Amino acid sequence: MTLFDRSTDSEGQPDGRDDRRGLILSLAAHGLLVLLMVVGFSSAPDNPGPVQVELWAKGTVAEAAPPQEQTEQVPPQPAEPPQPEPEPEPPKPDDSAQKAAAAEAARQAAAQQAQLAQAQARAEAAAQAQADAEIALAKERKAREEAERLAQEQAAKAKADREAADKAAKEKAAKEKAVKEAADKAAKEKAAQEAADQAAAEQAAAEKTAADKAAKEKAAHEKAAADKAAADKAAKEKAAKAAAEKAAADKAAKEKAAKEAAAKREALKAAMRGDVSEAAGIPSGNADRNQRGGGGNDGYAAKVRECVQPGVIYNVPSRNGSNNPTASFRTRLASDGKVQDVNLTSTSGDPRFDDAVRKGILACSPFPKPPSGRYPSYIDVDYRMYD
């Protein structure tokens, strides 16, 4: 700490100790000045030098001689009694002693003046030093206050910059969060819309398929009714002819019945060997080919097709020529007839039709129970588009 450092309180402001220190310095300087003056006066001689006085009396009145110059007032001396009249021509007194005393007094006065001048110079130097110290102290106080002001301004600016940066960071984070939430919401809405569109498309396809099926069934019923009416008419027309030909017809019928019975026996044997040909959309007859325990017949293939067909949702295009795309699948079954796996073994050439048939097979779970009562480990299903 330097001589003129100022103490500060807990808030950085100068306290009252600096003022007390300046007051103490000022008092010390003035005390030194007074001490020097006292020392100067005390060093002067207590008694003035000898003074010689000549008294001349004219007549009966004595007149004092003019006093010599003294630096200090000398107490008046008592008047001497009148002297007798001098002789007409008194001798001239010797003034060497008087001159010596005057010189000594002048020397002592000069010495006192020099001491006073030195004391005054030292006092002025002390006062100047005190003034310089106070000026330096004031400058230092001002510089420190300026430094404190600048430090406070810099701290306030740094705090403002930091708060602005924090605010900008928070705003940026909030904006990014809002953008992300908006993007997530848009993605969810898009996915929901796509799912809704797909469901609507599937429902429309199912409704169209159902309508097409109903129209086909109606046309089939109408055709059956027309065929029956035509058959009834033909039967009536041929009733007479039938009577005439009854004998021949009975004979031919017996022969035909015998042939049909033989054909049925052969078909039953072929079904048991897994070589029966199936109709109703499963032309290869694979629905019964792998049944364990045998017992295959034409009715089981129809049951499989009736089970699979409602689940096949596909807009069948108009047929062009004799082409009839066929999708072949190997369907693995559990012991209770539930579908475990469906593998495409031969494609129809239309992936959408293949997928629709696969979904129809999966929807047919469990499969119809075979005539033998036991499910095979797998069934090969061939599904034609236009059957």
N, C-alpha and C positions, 0 to 999 in steps of 0.2 A: 504494500500500500504506500503510495507517495504521500508527501506532506499535505497536499491539497485535495486528496481523494475525499469525496463526500459519501457518507453512509446513506443507504436507502432503506425504507421500511419494507414490509412483506409485499406491498403492491408496487414496488419499484419506484416510489416517490421519495425525494430527499427528506430526511427527518430534521429535527431541530438541533442535532448535535453539531452540524457544520456551523450554524450561526453562533453557537456557544464557543466553538473553537476559534472563530474569527474574533469574537469579543475578547477572549483570553489573550490572543496574540496582540490585539490593540492595547489592552491594559498593560501587557508586559513591555511593549515598546515605549508607552508613556512613562511607565515606572523606571525604565532604563534612562530615559531622558532626564527625569527628575533626579535620579541618583547621580548622574554625571554633573548636573548643575550643583547639587549639594557638595559633591567632592570638590568641585572647582572653588566654591566659596569657602569651604573648610580649609583649603590649602593656602588661602591668603593669610598674611601675618596679622596676629591679633592686635599688635600695637603699631601705630604708624611710626615712621622714622622721626628722628628729632627735628624739631622745627625751631629755628632761631628767630626771635622777635626783637626788633629794636624799637625802643620807645623814645621819642623825642618830646620834650616838654618845652612849650613856649609860654613863658609867663608862668602862671600858676595852674594852667589846664594841661593835663597830659593827653596826648592824642596817640591812639594806637596805630602802629604801622599797618599798612594794607596786608591782609593775609596772603599767604602763598597758595597757589592752586593745589588742592588736595583731591584725591579721588573719592575720599570719604569725608564726611563731616566730622570735625574734631570738636569735642565738647569745649565750650568757651573756658578760657583760663581766668581765674580771678585777677582782677586788676591789682597791679602792684601799687604800693603806696607811692606817692609822688617822690620823685628823686630830686635831689638838690640840683639846682641849676648847673648845667654843665659849664665847663670852662668855655671861654669864648671860642676856641678852636679845638673842639674835641677830636681825638684821633679817629680815623676811619676804621670801622670794625673789619675783621678778617672774614670774608664771605665764602671761603672754601668749604667750610663745614655745611653752610646752608646749601651750596650748590650740590654737594655730595648727597645731602638728604633729599633734595629735589630730584636728583638723578635716580636715587634708589626708589623713591616713590613712583617716579615715571616708569622705572623698570617693573616694579611690582604691578602697577596698573596695566602695563602692556601684557605681563604674564597672565593677569586675570582676564584681560580681554581675549588673549589667545585661548585660554582654557574655556571661556564662555563660547568663543567661536567654534572650538572643537566639539564642545558638548552640543551646541546647536546643530553643527554639521552631522554629528552622530544621530541626533534626534531626527533631523530631516531625512537622513539615510534610512533610519528605522521606519519613519512614516512612509517613505517612498517604497521600502520593501513591503510594508504592510499593504500599501495601495496596490503594488504590483501583485502581491499574493491574492488580494481580493479580486483584482482584475482577472488573474489566471484562474482563480476559483470560479468566478462568474462565467468565464469562457468555457471552462471544463464542465460546469453545470449545464450551460447551454448546449454544448456538444453532446453531453450525455442525454439530455432531454431530446435533442434532435435524433440521436441514435435510437432512443427508446421509441420515439414517434415513428421513425422509419421501420423499426422492427415490428411495431404493432400494425402498421399499414401492410407490411409484407405478410405478417401472420394472417391478417384479415383477408388479404388477396388470396393467399394460399388456401384458406378455409373456403372462400367463395368458389375458387377453382375446383377444389375437391368436392364441394357440394354440387356444383354444376356437372362435374364428371359423373358423380353418383346418380344424379337425376337423369342424365343422358343414358347411362347404362341401364337404369330401371325402365326408362321409356323404350329403349331398344329391346330389352327382354320381354316387356309387355307386348310390343308390336310383333316380335317373332312368335310369342305364344299365341296371339290372336290369329296370325297367319296359319300356324300349324293347326289350331283348332278348326279354322275355316276349311283348310284342306282335308282334315279328317272327316268333318261333317259332310263335305262335298263327296268324298269317297264313299262314305256310308250311304248317302242318299243315292249315289249312282249304283252301288251294289244292290240296294233295295229296289230301285227302279228296274234294273236288269232282271232281278229275281221275279219281280211282279210281271214283267213282260214275258219272261220264259213261262211262268205259270199260266198266264193268259193264252200264250201260244199253244201250250200243251192242252189246256182246257178246250180251246177252239178246235184243235186237231181231234181230241177225243169226241167232241160234239159232232164234228163232221163225219168221223168214222161211224159213230152210232147212227147218224142220219143215213149214211150210205148203207149201213147194214140193214136198217129198218126198210129202206127203199128196196133193197135186194130181196129181203124176206117177203115184202108185200108183192113184188113182181113174181116171186116164186109161187106165192099162194094163188095169185090171180092166174098164173099159167097152169098151176095144178088144177084149179077149178075148171078152167077152159078145157084142159086135157080130159078131166073127168067127164065133163058134159059131152065132149066129142066121143069119148069112149062109150058113154051110155048110149048115145045115138047109134054109134057103130054096132054096139051090142044088140040093140033092138033090131037094127037092119039085118044083122047077121043071125038073129035068133032062129029065123026059119032055116037059113042055110046051115046053121049049127046043128039043128035037129037032124037034118039030112046027113050031115057029115059026122054025126055023133059017134057012130060006131068007129069010123076011121079015126076020128079025133081021140076016142077013148083008147084005141090001140096005140095011136101015136103018143098020147099022154102017158100011158103006162111006160112006153119005151123011153120017153123023155125023162119021166120021173126016175126011172132006173138009172139013166145016164147022170142025172143031177145028183142023185144019192151017191153015186160012185165018185162024182167030181167033188162033192162035199167031203167025202171020206179022204180023198187025196189032199184036199186043201187043209183039212185038219192035221193030217200027218205033216204036211209041209210047214204049217205054223209051228208045230211042236219042234221041228228042226230049225226054226228061225228063218225059213225061206219064203214066208208069205209076203205077197205084195199088198201094200196098204193103199187106200184111197183117202179122200177127204183131206187133201193138203199135205199128207205125209206119204208121198208116192212110193218111197222105197220100203215102207213097212218096217223101219228100224225101231219103231216104238215098242215092238214086242220081240225084237231080235235077240236081246240079251237078258230076257227074263229067266231067272233061275227057277227051275221047277216046271217050265213049259206051260202049257195051257193057253197059248196065244190064240186070238181070234180077231175078226174084223171089227168088232165092237170096241175093243180097248183102244185102237188107234183113233177112232172117232172121239172117244172120251178125252184122250190126250189133246186132240186138236181143239175140242170145245173148251178145255181148261186153259190152253195157251192163247187162243185167238183173242179173247177180250182184253188181254194185256198188251197186245201188239197195236200200238198207236202210231199209225203211219198213213199219210195221205197217198193212197195208191193212184198213180197216174193212169191215164187211159192206155189201154193195151194196144201195142203197135206190132201187128204180125203175131206169130206163134211163140215169140220169146216169152218165157216164164221164169224170171230170176228165182233162184232157190238158195236159201241160207241153211247150212248144215251145222248142227251143234252136238257136242257130246256132253250130256248132262249127268253129273254124278249125284247119286241119291244116297240118303241115309237109310237106315233100316226102317224108319217110320215114313219114308217117302218124301221127306223134306229135301229141297235142292241145296246141295253143298257147293257145287261149282259148275259153271257153264263155260265151255271152251269152244270157240269157233273153229270148225274143221274144214269148212268150205264156204267161201264168201259168195254173196249174190252179185257182187260188183257194185253194190250201193251201200256204203258204210252206214248211212242212216237207217236203211231197211234192216241191215244186220243188227244194229243196236236196238231197234224196235223189237225184233224177234227175241233177242237176248233178254230184254226187259219183260216180254210176255212170258218167257220160260221161267224167269225168276219169280214172276207174280203167281205162277202156277205151282205153289208150294203149300202143302204137299201134293205130289202127283196123284192122279186117280189110282185106286188100288187095283193091281192086276187080277185077272181071274184066278190065278194060282194062289193069291193071298200073300205072296212074298214079293218084296221089291227087289229088283236087280241092283247091282252096284252102280250101273250106269245105263242110260238109254240114249241112243243116237236119234236125234229129231231132225227131220228135213222139212222145212217150211217154205212152200211156194207162194209167190206174191199174188197170183191170180187164181188160186184155188180156194 
